Amino acid sequence: MKKTKKLLALALAAVMAVIPLSGCGGNSDKSETIKWYIFDNPNNTNAKQVYEELNKKIYEKIGADVEFVPIISGNYEAKMQVLNATAEQMDIVFVSNWLNNYYSNVAKNTLLPLDDLLKNTPDLYNTIPDYFWEGVKVNGKIYAVPNQQIAAREARFAIPEQNAKLLGIDVDEFMSRTGDYKTYLGAADEYLRLLNSKTNTYAKLGKIWADGLSIFDMEEVLGSLLPGAIRYSDTEDGTIEIINQYKSDEFKYYINLRRQWVEEGLVQPEVEDTRTLPGLTDENVIIPALHRVNVWKPGVEDDILSSEKYMAIPLVKTEGWLTSGGIAATMMGISSTSKNPELALKVLELVNTDKEIYNLLVYGIEGVNYVKTGENRIEKTESPVYSVESWSVGNVYNSYLLPAQADDTWEETKKINDSAMRSPLLGFNPTMDNIKTEVAACSSALSEFLEVLDFGVVDVETAYNDFINKLDAAGADKIIAETQAQVDEWLKTK
């Protein structure tokens, strides 16, 4: 039996020597393979070719093979839960405060602390600002590498550029409006009613509450939309009170207004608006849309053009804040099941500091997936298709510029991060060790109720009462109390 197994192993080795592993460069006989669970773009048509080219260059530079495992972002959370539950061997994983929750992973010991490992990757450590590193520490330790990107959080409403002219909107006047959440939502309401009166149809509008708390002068503390937030205006005297944002006047005001918009035919009656919007190919036709941008940043117009198929301009401006949550919104962690965390971190160091490697990973192969139109500017080809979200894999400051992005996009992004108002909780990151059961139960209630309330597609009174009752039964009060206790202890160290 042992002899048979040995012969089978030899045969398999012979086959593997001539057939490269999927997504690898075929150098796995010379180095450890690093398994990276990366966001997938389902439209990609030559990802394998890109991964092979990446591995040739990565191996030349640091002697590592990388097996890229693409997962559609909508499936990422569930996939990670399964892999963590089965202690699957993996190396690099995406973590954040909204997907594959960073704090929950730390509490479950599924991420390795990186403080000692970072001593061997000084270029990685030094390329990231100190306030980024401080923003991701949990109990004084670093468990993930923050991806440099826009970390300051300023939500805005945006409209199709042609609508301003066609509807006679004074954008400067709208943008000059300041006040509280009622002012901002009032401006949106005014626009929606004007659009409806001119088109006799409803506007496409995404969620507003989820990821848009800066509109309401709030900051989420635990991530993943869990109960626990602060009001910035309540911290001016130096005290910090953790509240349940779902019991706030702000939340109740918004969900009632959103329901009113649905009932009056001002926004779509379902969560998904599957219409092909008029006006996308005719600048003389009003596009029935309002877009809430959770993070306004230089070059966001290109993002909206890519997703919504129209050029957008801002209509409503809110205050921008630099928060731990903004920094923790996109990070790379090293799994506790990694067999070679040192090499995995060197892969991240390369992606974060080597412009060639980063852009190959993000945009694909020059001359195949894109053409250069300037020293730092590209245009994507129509075919073959390849791209991944630049903010999801590393340092966006190394990214080539796309057609709609200004030459100073990355310089301006840095300025926004450096100059934004600092959250009173900047540097605080909660631990969930004592509330894991309550977090799981509240997450279930959020999955059931928050989206339909955010889109106004259910009767508010019934759904809201059921939602709050389920949060209470799930232990929301314990989560609030535990978070408050941690904040109080943290404040003693400042």
C-alpha positions as a printed Julia matrix, in Angstrom:
494×3 Matrix{Float64}:
   0.0    0.0     0.0
   2.78   2.42    0.9
   4.55   1.57   -2.36
   1.38   2.29   -4.33
   0.95   5.67   -2.63
   4.57   6.52   -3.36
   4.15   5.68   -7.06
   0.99   7.79   -7.24
   2.76  10.7    -5.61
   5.65  10.46   -8.07
   3.24  10.34  -10.99
   1.36  13.37   -9.72
   4.6   15.26   -9.25
   5.59  14.5   -12.83
   2.29  15.85  -14.12
   2.46  18.98  -11.99
   5.98  19.68  -13.21
   4.7   20.3   -16.72
   1.18  21.68  -16.02
   1.1   25.04  -14.18
  -1.4   25.43  -11.38
  -4.37  27.61  -12.23
  -3.56  31.24  -11.46
   0.11  30.45  -10.76
   3.26  30.9   -12.71
   4.39  27.3   -12.6
   7.22  27.94  -10.13
   5.64  26.09   -7.22
   8.54  23.6    -7.17
  10.87  26.47   -6.22
   8.9   28.38   -3.63
   5.92  28.25   -1.33
   2.61  29.08   -2.98
   0.74  32.0    -1.43
  -3.03  31.64   -1.72
  -4.73  35.02   -2.13
  -8.54  35.21   -1.99
  -9.19  38.19   -4.22
 -12.33  39.99   -5.4
 -13.51  38.67   -8.74
 -14.87  40.7   -11.61
 -17.36  38.34  -13.29
 -16.83  40.19  -16.58
 -13.13  39.33  -16.73
 -12.22  37.21  -19.75
  -8.44  36.75  -19.49
  -7.78  36.67  -15.75
  -5.74  33.48  -16.04
  -3.39  35.14  -18.53
  -3.01  38.14  -16.21
  -2.31  35.94  -13.18
   0.32  34.02  -15.11
   2.05  37.23  -16.15
   1.86  38.5   -12.57
   3.46  35.36  -11.23
   6.38  35.58  -13.63
   7.16  39.06  -12.37
   6.44  38.33   -8.7
   8.7   35.28   -8.8
  11.48  37.29  -10.42
  11.26  39.92   -7.7
  10.71  37.94   -4.48
  10.71  34.24   -5.42
   7.06  33.65   -4.63
   4.19  31.98   -6.45
   0.71  33.37   -5.85
  -2.45  31.36   -6.4
  -5.15  33.94   -6.98
  -8.56  32.64   -5.92
 -11.18  35.03   -7.33
 -14.5   35.31   -5.47
 -17.36  37.63   -6.41
 -17.61  40.23   -3.65
 -21.26  39.36   -3.0
 -20.21  35.82   -2.13
 -17.06  36.73   -0.22
 -18.56  36.88    3.27
 -20.2   33.46    3.05
 -17.1   31.89    1.5
 -14.84  33.23    4.25
 -17.17  31.94    6.95
 -16.98  28.45    5.49
 -13.19  28.56    5.06
 -12.65  29.86    8.58
 -15.0   27.25   10.06
 -13.07  24.44    8.36
  -9.65  25.99    9.09
  -8.84  25.96    5.38
  -5.24  26.82    4.55
  -5.12  30.32    3.05
  -2.78  33.27    3.2
  -4.09  36.67    2.1
  -7.71  37.67    2.68
  -9.72  40.87    2.38
 -11.08  42.21    5.67
 -12.92  45.4     6.51
 -15.56  46.88    8.77
 -18.3   46.1     6.25
 -17.32  42.77    4.67
 -15.54  39.83    6.34
 -15.58  41.93    9.51
 -12.1   42.74   10.76
 -13.02  42.97   14.43
 -14.94  39.69   14.38
 -12.0   37.96   12.71
  -9.64  39.27   15.37
 -11.98  38.05   18.1
 -12.13  34.6    16.48
  -8.32  34.43   16.11
  -8.56  33.91   12.35
  -6.0   36.67   11.63
  -2.35  36.79   12.6
  -0.9   39.78   14.48
   1.53  41.48   12.11
   3.61  43.73   14.37
   6.69  41.49   14.45
   6.31  40.41   10.83
   6.23  44.03    9.67
   9.79  44.47   10.93
  10.85  42.35    7.96
   8.91  44.46    5.45
  10.08  48.01    6.22
   9.11  49.38    2.8
   5.53  48.28    3.37
   5.41  49.76    6.86
   7.01  53.06    5.87
   4.86  53.67    2.79
   1.68  53.75    4.91
   1.07  56.8     7.16
   1.26  56.33   10.91
  -2.37  57.38   11.37
  -3.43  54.54    9.08
  -1.6   52.02   11.24
  -3.03  53.57   14.41
  -6.47  53.41   12.85
  -6.4   49.61   12.5
  -4.91  48.58   15.85
  -6.97  46.3    18.08
  -5.79  46.08   21.68
  -2.6   47.78   20.55
  -1.81  45.23   17.81
  -1.99  45.34   14.01
  -3.89  42.48   12.36
  -4.2   43.78    8.8
  -2.48  45.98    6.22
  -4.67  48.98    5.35
  -5.03  49.71    1.64
  -4.14  53.34    1.04
  -7.16  55.03   -0.48
  -9.65  57.73    0.4
 -10.16  57.22    4.14
 -11.96  60.47    4.92
 -15.72  59.96    4.84
 -17.89  62.58    3.2
 -21.24  61.47    1.8
 -22.85  63.44   -1.01
 -25.81  63.29   -3.32
 -24.98  63.46   -7.02
 -27.11  63.87  -10.12
 -26.59  63.19  -13.84
 -24.7   66.18  -15.22
 -27.22  66.84  -18.0
 -30.09  67.04  -15.5
 -28.79  70.26  -13.99
 -29.29  72.09  -17.28
 -32.46  70.3   -18.3
 -34.14  70.85  -14.93
 -32.79  74.38  -14.43
 -31.02  73.51  -11.18
 -28.65  76.02   -9.58
 -26.06  73.5    -8.39
 -23.95  76.12   -6.6
 -26.96  77.15   -4.53
 -27.69  73.52   -3.59
 -24.03  72.92   -2.71
 -23.96  76.0    -0.46
 -26.68  74.64    1.81
 -25.45  73.67    5.26
 -27.27  72.32    8.27
 -28.32  68.97    9.65
 -29.62  65.79    8.08
 -33.01  67.36    7.45
 -31.33  70.02    5.3
 -29.52  67.41    3.21
 -32.54  65.13    2.83
 -34.67  68.18    2.1
 -32.43  69.05   -0.84
 -32.79  65.5    -2.13
 -36.56  65.73   -1.69
 -36.67  68.98   -3.66
 -34.71  67.44   -6.52
 -36.84  64.27   -6.61
 -40.08  66.28   -6.78
 -38.73  68.5    -9.55
 -37.56  65.5   -11.54
 -40.89  63.74  -11.09
 -42.85  66.81  -12.19
 -40.84  67.04  -15.41
 -40.66  63.32  -16.29
 -43.73  61.8   -14.61
 -41.57  58.87  -13.52
 -39.61  57.81  -10.47
 -35.88  58.15   -9.87
 -33.42  55.34   -9.4
 -31.93  55.75   -5.91
 -29.77  53.38   -3.91
 -29.58  53.0    -0.15
 -28.9   56.08    1.93
 -28.58  54.95    5.55
 -26.14  52.07    5.11
 -22.62  53.51    4.74
 -24.01  57.05    4.72
 -24.04  57.98    8.4
 -22.01  61.15    7.87
 -25.19  62.64    6.38
 -26.71  62.16    9.83
 -23.69  63.54   11.78
 -22.93  60.01   12.99
 -20.12  57.49   12.95
 -20.59  53.75   13.12
 -18.25  52.2    15.69
 -18.36  48.42   15.28
 -18.71  48.13   11.51
 -21.02  45.82    9.54
 -23.92  48.2    10.39
 -24.05  46.82   13.95
 -25.72  48.83   16.72
 -23.26  51.3    18.17
 -22.59  54.82   16.9
 -21.66  58.32   18.05
 -23.08  61.72   17.13
 -20.25  64.1    16.37
 -22.21  67.05   17.76
 -22.53  65.25   21.11
 -18.74  64.91   21.49
 -17.86  68.6    21.44
 -17.57  68.71   25.25
 -15.05  65.83   25.23
 -17.5   63.11   26.24
 -18.34  60.18   23.99
 -21.66  58.38   24.29
 -22.38  55.22   22.33
 -25.96  55.12   21.09
 -28.13  52.63   19.23
 -28.47  54.46   15.93
 -31.54  52.42   15.01
 -33.47  53.94   17.93
 -32.44  57.47   16.97
 -34.71  60.21   15.68
 -32.47  60.42   12.62
 -33.1   56.82   11.56
 -36.85  57.03   12.19
 -37.09  60.3    10.26
 -35.21  58.87    7.29
 -37.08  55.57    6.92
 -40.42  57.36    7.1
 -39.29  59.87    4.47
 -37.98  57.12    2.21
 -41.29  55.25    2.52
 -43.09  58.47    1.62
 -40.93  58.82   -1.5
 -41.88  55.3    -2.55
 -45.59  55.8    -1.9
 -45.6   59.08   -3.86
 -43.8   57.5    -6.81
 -40.64  59.59   -6.42
 -38.21  56.63   -6.2
 -38.33  53.02   -7.33
 -40.83  50.76   -5.52
 -38.4   47.84   -5.2
 -34.86  47.42   -3.88
 -33.52  46.86   -7.4
 -34.36  49.21  -10.23
 -33.95  47.05  -13.32
 -35.0   49.67  -15.87
 -32.8   50.76  -18.72
 -32.78  54.45  -17.88
 -33.67  56.92  -20.61
 -31.18  59.65  -21.39
 -28.03  57.55  -21.09
 -27.31  58.01  -24.78
 -29.04  61.36  -25.32
 -27.84  64.42  -23.46
 -31.11  66.2   -24.19
 -33.17  63.71  -22.15
 -33.52  63.82  -18.36
 -32.08  60.75  -16.65
 -34.4   59.71  -13.77
 -31.73  59.13  -11.15
 -30.27  60.4    -7.87
 -27.03  58.89   -6.63
 -25.89  58.8    -3.02
 -22.1   58.58   -2.85
 -20.94  57.29    0.51
 -17.35  58.46   -0.07
 -16.84  61.52   -2.25
 -13.29  61.56   -3.6
 -11.28  62.85   -6.54
 -12.14  60.78   -9.6
 -15.41  59.45   -8.21
 -17.1   60.67  -11.38
 -15.33  57.88  -13.29
 -16.61  55.33  -10.76
 -20.18  56.57  -11.22
 -19.77  56.55  -15.0
 -18.59  52.95  -14.84
 -21.44  51.76  -12.61
 -24.34  54.01  -13.62
 -23.35  54.88  -17.22
 -23.68  58.64  -16.82
 -21.42  61.53  -15.84
 -22.39  62.94  -12.45
 -21.95  66.17  -10.54
 -22.45  66.74   -6.8
 -25.7   68.28   -5.59
 -25.42  68.12   -1.8
 -22.24  68.38    0.28
 -21.74  67.17    3.87
 -18.85  67.38    6.35
 -15.87  65.06    5.84
 -14.37  63.08    8.73
 -11.32  60.84    9.01
 -12.33  57.78   11.0
 -10.94  54.43   12.03
 -13.83  52.96   10.06
 -12.74  54.82    6.94
  -9.25  53.4     7.28
 -10.54  49.92    8.11
 -12.88  49.93    5.12
 -10.4   48.04    2.95
  -7.51  45.95    4.28
  -5.55  42.77    3.69
  -5.06  40.29    6.51
  -2.87  37.22    6.85
  -4.88  34.14    7.81
  -3.94  32.28   10.97
  -3.81  29.14    8.79
  -1.04  30.58    6.6
   1.99  28.33    6.31
   4.29  31.15    5.26
   3.06  34.48    6.66
   6.47  36.09    6.13
   6.3   35.48    2.39
   2.63  36.46    2.25
   3.5   39.82    3.78
   6.32  40.26    1.27
   3.75  39.75   -1.5
   1.67  42.56    0.03
   4.78  44.71    0.34
   5.46  44.23   -3.36
   1.89  45.03   -4.42
   1.86  48.16   -2.24
   5.23  49.54   -3.32
   5.82  48.3    -6.88
   3.81  50.32   -9.4
   4.26  47.79  -12.21
   2.97  44.89  -10.12
   0.07  46.87   -8.69
  -1.22  48.07  -12.05
  -0.8   44.64  -13.61
  -3.0   43.24  -10.84
  -5.58  46.03  -11.15
  -5.74  46.68  -14.89
  -4.15  43.68  -16.55
  -1.57  43.53  -19.33
  -0.44  46.6   -21.24
  -1.31  46.36  -24.92
  -3.87  43.66  -24.17
  -6.24  44.99  -21.51
  -5.3   48.65  -21.79
  -3.19  51.11  -23.74
  -1.14  53.9   -22.24
  -2.13  57.38  -23.35
   0.41  59.17  -21.18
   3.14  58.44  -18.67
   0.62  57.71  -15.94
  -2.66  57.49  -17.87
  -4.43  54.61  -19.6
  -7.56  53.66  -21.5
  -9.04  50.19  -21.17
  -9.56  48.08  -24.27
 -13.0   46.74  -25.06
 -11.7   43.17  -25.27
 -10.36  41.2   -23.54
 -11.89  42.48  -20.31
  -9.92  42.5   -17.06
  -9.92  44.66  -13.94
 -10.24  44.45  -10.18
 -11.27  47.21   -7.8
  -8.11  49.27   -7.22
  -9.07  50.06   -3.61
  -9.42  46.37   -2.74
  -5.82  45.23   -3.26
  -3.3   47.87   -2.23
  -2.05  51.43   -2.57
  -4.26  53.37   -4.99
  -1.69  56.16   -5.15
   0.27  53.85   -7.47
  -2.71  53.46   -9.8
  -2.72  54.65  -13.38
  -5.24  57.38  -14.14
  -8.38  56.65  -16.14
  -9.83  59.08  -18.72
 -12.2   60.91  -16.35
  -9.64  61.3   -13.56
  -7.74  64.56  -13.16
  -3.95  64.61  -13.24
  -3.81  65.5    -9.54
  -6.32  62.84   -8.39
  -3.96  61.06   -5.99
  -2.35  64.24   -4.68
  -5.8   65.62   -3.9
  -6.83  62.34   -2.26
  -3.86  62.57    0.07
  -4.72  66.17    0.89
  -8.3   65.22    1.77
  -7.11  62.46    4.1
  -4.52  64.7     5.73
  -6.82  67.7     6.18
 -10.14  66.05    7.11
 -11.55  66.58   10.57
 -10.34  63.84   12.9
 -12.97  61.68   14.52
 -12.87  61.73   18.32
 -12.63  57.93   18.02
  -9.72  57.9    15.57
  -7.41  55.14   16.75
 -10.12  53.3    18.67
 -10.93  49.83   17.42
 -13.34  47.63   19.37
 -12.89  44.01   20.34
 -15.8   41.61   20.1
 -14.54  38.82   22.34
 -17.3   39.36   24.92
 -20.18  39.95   22.49
 -19.69  37.4    19.71
 -23.08  35.77   20.31
 -24.91  39.09   20.36
 -23.1   40.3    17.24
 -24.16  37.19   15.32
 -27.78  37.53   16.46
 -27.95  41.26   15.64
 -26.39  40.6    12.23
 -29.26  38.25   11.5
 -31.84  40.92   12.4
 -30.02  43.48   10.27
 -30.01  41.12    7.28
 -33.74  40.67    7.63
 -34.87  44.27    8.08
 -32.32  46.98    7.31
 -32.26  46.84    3.52
 -36.05  46.88    3.07
 -36.35  49.78    5.53
 -33.48  51.63    3.84
 -35.24  51.33    0.47
 -38.7   52.09    1.86
 -40.3   49.0     0.36
 -42.16  47.81    3.5
 -44.7   49.28    5.88
 -42.5   51.26    8.25
 -44.45  50.99   11.51
 -44.75  47.2    11.47
 -41.29  46.46   10.09
 -39.55  48.97   12.37
 -41.17  47.63   15.55
 -40.3   44.06   14.55
 -36.73  45.16   13.77
 -36.2   46.88   17.12
 -37.75  43.97   19.02
 -35.38  41.54   17.29
 -32.37  43.75   17.98
 -33.35  43.98   21.64
 -33.84  40.22   21.87
 -30.5   39.69   20.13
 -28.64  41.66   22.77
 -28.17  45.1    21.19
 -28.08  46.72   24.63
 -25.19  44.47   25.67
 -23.29  45.45   22.53
 -23.83  49.14   23.3
 -22.76  48.73   26.93
 -19.65  46.71   26.04
 -18.61  49.22   23.38
 -19.14  52.11   25.79
 -16.97  50.38   28.4
 -14.19  49.88   25.85
 -14.39  53.51   24.72
 -14.23  54.71   28.33
 -11.1   52.63   28.93
  -9.54  53.83   25.7
 -10.17  57.48   26.62
  -8.18  56.98   29.83
  -5.09  56.23   27.72
  -5.31  59.44   25.66
